[in-house]
Amino acid sequence: MSITPTKAMQPLLVNAALPNRFPVAMRETARFLLEPTRLSVDEIALRVGYAEPSTPRRLIRRDTKHAPGHFRPAA
């Protein structure tokens, strides 16, 4: 199953009207894009709206106890 980054961002855009859900939606969208795309973590961070690429890395690691690379399929 392949999904475009634009399609993956739809939940983020829907939740943007709910201020307290916005950061959660950004994090979920970033984590969702890690698996099916070859985008770098930096590129994903910028596409979902993070100003600093290190932010989603830190949040994913905090929330899951795994580095973002853990969610990529093995090559």
C-alpha positions, 0 to 999 in steps of 0.5 A: 500500500502506497500513500502520498505525503499529501494524503497522509497529511489529511488528518493533520489538516482536519485536526488543525482546527482543534488547537490541543490536537494539533501537536498530536496530529503532527506527531502521528502524521510524522510517524505514519510517514516514516514507514511507507516513504523514503523521505528523510526525517528532516523532510518529514518534519518540515512537511508536517510543520515542525520548525526544527527537524530534531523535534519529531525525532525527540518526540517519537523517541519519547513516546515509543522508546524507539528511534525513528529508524525503528519504524522503517522497513528493513532494507 
